[in-house]
Amino acid sequence: MHKTIGWIAQWPKIVWALVLQLLAIGALALIVKGLSFVISPPYPDWALVLGQATIAALLSWRLPYWWRWIQFIIPLGLYAALLLNVSPLLALVSFVLLWLVFRNSVVNRVPLYLTNQITRQALKELVSDRTDVLFIDLGCGMGHNVVYMNGLTNVTQSVGVETAWLPYWWAKFQSLLSGGQVFRQNIDSVDLSQYNLIYAFLSPEPMAQLWRKVQAEMSPNALFVSNSFAIPDVIPDAIWQLADKRQTELFVYKKDSPSESNQELSHA
Ligand SMILES: C[S@@+](CC[C@H](N)C(=O)[O-])C[C@H]1O[C@@H](n2cnc3c(N)ncnc32)[C@H](O)[C@@H]1O
């Protein structure tokens, strides 16, 4: 029983959203049935759609607030598409495109957003006193970091891995034109011992698991740099606060960066 509840709780948000829309249809059917005793049907389509949107948004109160908006807008959007006779093919093409670009938002809870130039310059500065830099971008998006790092004189190898199809193809194309190597590969299957500058710009979701991999595989003199997302309970070796618009923070870790609990014990 507990296992089943745990499994359901781990459903991706998008599955929850769909289930809640289905529940909203059920609730709306019951309300319409009750209402038929007071006001005789038929009811206008727009009122039913508005009812569906409102109930779905209300049922989504435990999801992050932007999901409540999505839940509200989706029934209205579908209704508007029907009224405007929008071809279902357009919806299919949009869905396929979105999936090709953002599949990791659903699969790994890591969306696509890109490192800016100021951050790339900070990476350059971070390793300016090192030679033979072996760089990897875990989830390299469109490959900009791979190409940039490949252009630095102290960088011997610049690699990116990416699983979302469109960013991968774009990154691959960029690397063929401008240098670096890009592979369609999952982060989980990368051998991190091959690199001494490991960069990730992901999301809070995979950080704890990624840190276990980094600790198991990263070589002692290597650096692991996470853009914006700190590893929970681990004290970074350094935090670089950048002067860009989004005030990017780079969390720099070494293989033996201490955990907060160990630190507390050593102070006790
Ligand atoms: C926030 S973007 C960062 C893109 C790029 N590194 C940059 O800084 O500009 C994260 C990227 O990681 C990719 N990604 C997420 N999980 C992945 C995984 N397990 N294996 C490979 N790529 C992954 C996503 O598709 C996305 O392109």
PDBQT file of the ligand as one rigid body, heavy atoms in Angstrom, charges set to zero:
ROOT
HETATM    1  C1  LIG A 301      19.734  23.792 -18.790  1.00  0.00    +0.000 C 
HETATM    2  S1  LIG A 301      20.229  23.031 -20.278  1.00  0.00    +0.000 S 
HETATM    3  C2  LIG A 301      21.922  23.526 -20.372  1.00  0.00    +0.000 C 
HETATM    4  C3  LIG A 301      22.464  23.483 -21.771  1.00  0.00    +0.000 C 
HETATM    5  C4  LIG A 301      23.957  23.803 -21.873  1.00  0.00    +0.000 C 
HETATM    6  N1  LIG A 301      24.738  22.974 -20.987  1.00  0.00    +0.000 N 
HETATM    7  C5  LIG A 301      24.225  25.240 -21.541  1.00  0.00    +0.000 C 
HETATM    8  O1  LIG A 301      24.698  25.464 -20.423  1.00  0.00    +0.000 OA
HETATM    9  O2  LIG A 301      23.982  26.119 -22.363  1.00  0.00    +0.000 OA
HETATM   10  C6  LIG A 301      20.311  21.330 -19.748  1.00  0.00    +0.000 C 
HETATM   11  C7  LIG A 301      20.477  20.353 -20.894  1.00  0.00    +0.000 C 
HETATM   12  O3  LIG A 301      20.718  19.062 -20.348  1.00  0.00    +0.000 OA
HETATM   13  C8  LIG A 301      20.073  18.088 -21.159  1.00  0.00    +0.000 C 
HETATM   14  N2  LIG A 301      19.913  16.898 -20.320  1.00  0.00    +0.000 N 
HETATM   15  C9  LIG A 301      19.150  16.777 -19.217  1.00  0.00    +0.000 A 
HETATM   16  N3  LIG A 301      19.279  15.553 -18.683  1.00  0.00    +0.000 NA
HETATM   17  C10 LIG A 301      20.156  14.885 -19.471  1.00  0.00    +0.000 A 
HETATM   18  C11 LIG A 301      20.704  13.585 -19.435  1.00  0.00    +0.000 A 
HETATM   19  N4  LIG A 301      20.378  12.714 -18.462  1.00  0.00    +0.000 N 
HETATM   20  N5  LIG A 301      21.592  13.219 -20.384  1.00  0.00    +0.000 NA
HETATM   21  C12 LIG A 301      21.947  14.100 -21.361  1.00  0.00    +0.000 A 
HETATM   22  N6  LIG A 301      21.447  15.349 -21.464  1.00  0.00    +0.000 NA
HETATM   23  C13 LIG A 301      20.569  15.741 -20.522  1.00  0.00    +0.000 A 
HETATM   24  C14 LIG A 301      18.772  18.783 -21.533  1.00  0.00    +0.000 C 
HETATM   25  O4  LIG A 301      18.203  18.231 -22.697  1.00  0.00    +0.000 OA
HETATM   26  C15 LIG A 301      19.243  20.220 -21.768  1.00  0.00    +0.000 C 
HETATM   27  O5  LIG A 301      19.613  20.420 -23.099  1.00  0.00    +0.000 OA
ENDROOT
TORSDOF 0
